[in-house]
């Protein structure tokens, strides 16, 4: 039974640690097209701005995945999350 718990814990840890940017944005209630690329870059430059949005609680790899997703789908990107600006 202990081996089963170990595998279950490992599975949950791996699943949670590999969340993609879209899932992270959704869980934080962030819409990538609510800001332009430069605005998202500024958010990730300042701890207080990240804290205001709840980003500061994420791991380094999750922050990076979230940043890539938000910038890729920002309002002024080639692939905005919403049509038009």
C-alpha positions in Angstrom: 0.0 0.0 0.0 2.9 2.4 0.7 4.3 1.9 -2.8 0.9 2.9 -4.2 0.9 6.1 -2.2 4.4 6.8 -3.3 3.5 6.4 -7.0 0.3 8.5 -6.5 2.3 11.3 -4.9 4.9 11.2 -7.7 2.2 11.3 -10.3 0.5 14.3 -8.7 3.8 16.1 -8.3 4.8 15.6 -11.9 1.3 16.6 -13.2 1.2 19.8 -11.1 4.8 20.8 -11.9 4.3 20.6 -15.6 1.3 22.9 -15.9 1.4 25.0 -19.1 1.0 28.7 -19.3 -2.6 28.6 -20.4 -3.6 26.6 -17.4 -1.6 28.9 -15.1 -3.2 32.0 -16.6 -6.7 30.5 -16.2 -6.1 29.5 -12.6 -4.9 33.1 -11.8 -7.7 34.7 -13.8 -5.3 36.4 -16.2 -6.4 37.2 -19.8 -3.3 37.6 -22.0 -5.0 40.0 -24.3 -5.8 42.4 -21.5 -2.2 43.8 -21.9 0.3 44.5 -24.6 3.6 42.6 -24.8 5.6 45.4 -23.1 3.0 45.6 -20.3 3.4 41.9 -19.5 7.2 42.2 -19.6 6.9 45.0 -17.0 4.7 42.9 -14.8 7.4 40.2 -14.6 10.2 42.8 -13.9 8.7 43.9 -10.6 7.9 41.7 -7.5 5.1 44.0 -6.4 3.4 43.7 -9.7 3.7 40.0 -9.8 2.4 39.8 -6.2 -0.7 41.9 -7.1 -1.6 39.3 -9.7 -0.6 36.2 -7.6 2.3 35.3 -9.9 4.9 35.6 -7.1 3.6 32.4 -5.5 4.6 30.3 -8.6 7.8 28.4 -9.1 10.5 29.8 -11.4 9.6 27.4 -14.2 5.9 28.1 -13.9 6.6 31.9 -14.0 8.6 31.4 -17.2 5.8 29.3 -18.8 3.2 31.8 -17.8 5.3 34.7 -19.1 5.8 33.0 -22.5 2.1 32.3 -22.8 1.0 35.8 -21.8 3.4 37.5 -24.2 2.7 35.1 -27.0 -1.1 35.9 -26.8 -0.9 39.5 -25.7 -3.2 42.1 -27.3 -0.6 43.3 -29.8 0.9 39.9 -30.5 0.6 37.9 -33.8 -1.7 35.4 -31.9 -3.8 37.4 -29.5 -6.1 35.5 -27.2 -9.0 37.7 -28.3 -9.6 39.0 -31.8 -8.7 42.7 -32.3 -7.3 45.2 -29.8 
